[in-house]
Each structure stands twice: as structure tokens, then as C-alpha cells.
């Protein structure tokens, strides 16, 4: 028994959509990675091809978070 062409195309599109969904979930979910150059004081996360690092404790590195006020006028 052969499958009509229209059903085969619909099945191919559905398979492509499911595959794209799984790939986007796998690449889009951030995960923690170790960076041997920075050491244990830094927390690094990787998502797809982007890696970002931040100090585990901002106070240890002299970084201060200050509120920003926006002036009008």
C-alpha cells in the first residue's frame, strides 16, 4: 500500500517541526559550565554558542550595584 504524496509531505513537515522544536529546546536551555581560566570564583553559563560569566559574589570583586535614577527634563 502506498501513501499519497499529500500525506507524505504533511508527514515530512510534521517531522521537521518536531525536530526543530527539540533542537531549539536543547540549544536554548542554559547550563552551567566550568571555566578553568577564571577558577571557582566565577559562575559561567552557556546557551547555544554564547557563554557568559559573572562573579559568584560581587562584593569580593569590588563591584557595586547602585540604583540608577532617570531625570526628566
C-alpha atoms as an extended CHARMM CRD file, in Angstrom:
* protein
*
        73  EXT
         1         1  UNK       CA              0.0000000000        0.0000000000        0.0000000000  PROA      1               0.0000000000
         2         2  UNK       CA              1.4440000000        3.3660000000       -0.9810000000  PROA      2               0.0000000000
         3         3  UNK       CA              0.9270000000        6.6370000000        0.8430000000  PROA      3               0.0000000000
         4         4  UNK       CA             -0.4190000000        9.5240000000       -1.2770000000  PROA      4               0.0000000000
         5         5  UNK       CA              2.0390000000       12.3510000000       -1.9470000000  PROA      5               0.0000000000
         6         6  UNK       CA             -0.0030000000       14.8760000000        0.0350000000  PROA      6               0.0000000000
         7         7  UNK       CA              0.1520000000       12.7180000000        3.1760000000  PROA      7               0.0000000000
         8         8  UNK       CA              3.8790000000       12.1470000000        2.7040000000  PROA      8               0.0000000000
         9         9  UNK       CA              4.5040000000       15.9130000000        2.5060000000  PROA      9               0.0000000000
        10        10  UNK       CA              2.4050000000       16.5320000000        5.6180000000  PROA      10              0.0000000000
        11        11  UNK       CA              4.3170000000       13.8290000000        7.4750000000  PROA      11              0.0000000000
        12        12  UNK       CA              7.6560000000       15.3440000000        6.3890000000  PROA      12              0.0000000000
        13        13  UNK       CA              6.5710000000       18.8080000000        7.5900000000  PROA      13              0.0000000000
        14        14  UNK       CA              5.4120000000       17.4060000000       10.9260000000  PROA      14              0.0000000000
        15        15  UNK       CA              8.7010000000       15.5720000000       11.4140000000  PROA      15              0.0000000000
        16        16  UNK       CA             10.6650000000       18.7210000000       10.5650000000  PROA      16              0.0000000000
        17        17  UNK       CA              8.6130000000       20.7530000000       13.0450000000  PROA      17              0.0000000000
        18        18  UNK       CA              9.1150000000       18.2430000000       15.8630000000  PROA      18              0.0000000000
        19        19  UNK       CA             12.8470000000       18.0600000000       15.1380000000  PROA      19              0.0000000000
        20        20  UNK       CA             13.1430000000       21.8720000000       15.1350000000  PROA      20              0.0000000000
        21        21  UNK       CA             11.3070000000       22.0330000000       18.4750000000  PROA      21              0.0000000000
        22        22  UNK       CA             13.6460000000       19.5110000000       20.0940000000  PROA      22              0.0000000000
        23        23  UNK       CA             16.7510000000       21.2720000000       18.7530000000  PROA      23              0.0000000000
        24        24  UNK       CA             15.5710000000       24.6890000000       19.9440000000  PROA      24              0.0000000000
        25        25  UNK       CA             14.8610000000       23.3360000000       23.4250000000  PROA      25              0.0000000000
        26        26  UNK       CA             18.2300000000       21.5900000000       23.6220000000  PROA      26              0.0000000000
        27        27  UNK       CA             20.1880000000       24.6620000000       22.4740000000  PROA      27              0.0000000000
        28        28  UNK       CA             18.0610000000       27.2610000000       24.2310000000  PROA      28              0.0000000000
        29        29  UNK       CA             18.2880000000       25.8990000000       27.7480000000  PROA      29              0.0000000000
        30        30  UNK       CA             21.2100000000       27.4750000000       29.6430000000  PROA      30              0.0000000000
        31        31  UNK       CA             23.5450000000       25.1700000000       31.5270000000  PROA      31              0.0000000000
        32        32  UNK       CA             26.3840000000       25.8450000000       33.9120000000  PROA      32              0.0000000000
        33        33  UNK       CA             29.8960000000       25.2300000000       32.6280000000  PROA      33              0.0000000000
        34        34  UNK       CA             33.3000000000       25.3190000000       34.2940000000  PROA      34              0.0000000000
        35        35  UNK       CA             35.8700000000       27.7970000000       33.0290000000  PROA      35              0.0000000000
        36        36  UNK       CA             39.3950000000       26.7080000000       34.0310000000  PROA      36              0.0000000000
        37        37  UNK       CA             40.8560000000       30.1320000000       33.2090000000  PROA      37              0.0000000000
        38        38  UNK       CA             38.6510000000       32.0090000000       35.6880000000  PROA      38              0.0000000000
        39        39  UNK       CA             38.5760000000       29.4670000000       38.5040000000  PROA      39              0.0000000000
        40        40  UNK       CA             35.8990000000       28.6610000000       41.0350000000  PROA      40              0.0000000000
        41        41  UNK       CA             35.1490000000       32.2820000000       41.9360000000  PROA      41              0.0000000000
        42        42  UNK       CA             33.1970000000       32.7250000000       38.7240000000  PROA      42              0.0000000000
        43        43  UNK       CA             29.8720000000       31.2590000000       37.6310000000  PROA      43              0.0000000000
        44        44  UNK       CA             29.6600000000       30.6130000000       33.8880000000  PROA      44              0.0000000000
        45        45  UNK       CA             26.5800000000       29.6600000000       31.8860000000  PROA      45              0.0000000000
        46        46  UNK       CA             26.4060000000       28.5310000000       28.2850000000  PROA      46              0.0000000000
        47        47  UNK       CA             23.4130000000       28.8050000000       25.9990000000  PROA      47              0.0000000000
        48        48  UNK       CA             23.7990000000       27.6030000000       22.3960000000  PROA      48              0.0000000000
        49        49  UNK       CA             27.0700000000       29.2460000000       21.2860000000  PROA      49              0.0000000000
        50        50  UNK       CA             27.1520000000       32.0690000000       23.8820000000  PROA      50              0.0000000000
        51        51  UNK       CA             28.9910000000       31.7950000000       27.1930000000  PROA      51              0.0000000000
        52        52  UNK       CA             28.5970000000       34.4150000000       29.9200000000  PROA      52              0.0000000000
        53        53  UNK       CA             30.4040000000       34.5820000000       33.2520000000  PROA      53              0.0000000000
        54        54  UNK       CA             29.7650000000       36.5660000000       36.4190000000  PROA      54              0.0000000000
        55        55  UNK       CA             31.4920000000       36.5950000000       39.8020000000  PROA      55              0.0000000000
        56        56  UNK       CA             29.7820000000       34.3920000000       42.3670000000  PROA      56              0.0000000000
        57        57  UNK       CA             29.9160000000       37.1970000000       44.9380000000  PROA      57              0.0000000000
        58        58  UNK       CA             30.0260000000       40.7510000000       43.5160000000  PROA      58              0.0000000000
        59        59  UNK       CA             31.2720000000       42.1970000000       46.8370000000  PROA      59              0.0000000000
        60        60  UNK       CA             34.5100000000       40.1800000000       46.6550000000  PROA      60              0.0000000000
        61        61  UNK       CA             35.4930000000       41.7450000000       43.3480000000  PROA      61              0.0000000000
        62        62  UNK       CA             34.7230000000       45.3540000000       44.2320000000  PROA      62              0.0000000000
        63        63  UNK       CA             31.6420000000       45.5110000000       42.0310000000  PROA      63              0.0000000000
        64        64  UNK       CA             28.8530000000       47.6380000000       43.3930000000  PROA      64              0.0000000000
        65        65  UNK       CA             25.2950000000       47.7070000000       42.2200000000  PROA      65              0.0000000000
        66        66  UNK       CA             23.8370000000       51.1810000000       42.5090000000  PROA      66              0.0000000000
        67        67  UNK       CA             20.3180000000       52.2120000000       41.5870000000  PROA      67              0.0000000000
        68        68  UNK       CA             20.0460000000       54.4630000000       38.5760000000  PROA      68              0.0000000000
        69        69  UNK       CA             17.7770000000       57.4570000000       38.6550000000  PROA      69              0.0000000000
        70        70  UNK       CA             16.4180000000       58.8030000000       35.4120000000  PROA      70              0.0000000000
        71        71  UNK       CA             15.9260000000       62.5270000000       35.3840000000  PROA      71              0.0000000000
        72        72  UNK       CA             13.3260000000       64.1420000000       33.2060000000  PROA      72              0.0000000000
        73        73  UNK       CA             13.9270000000       67.4510000000       31.6000000000  PROA      73              0.0000000000
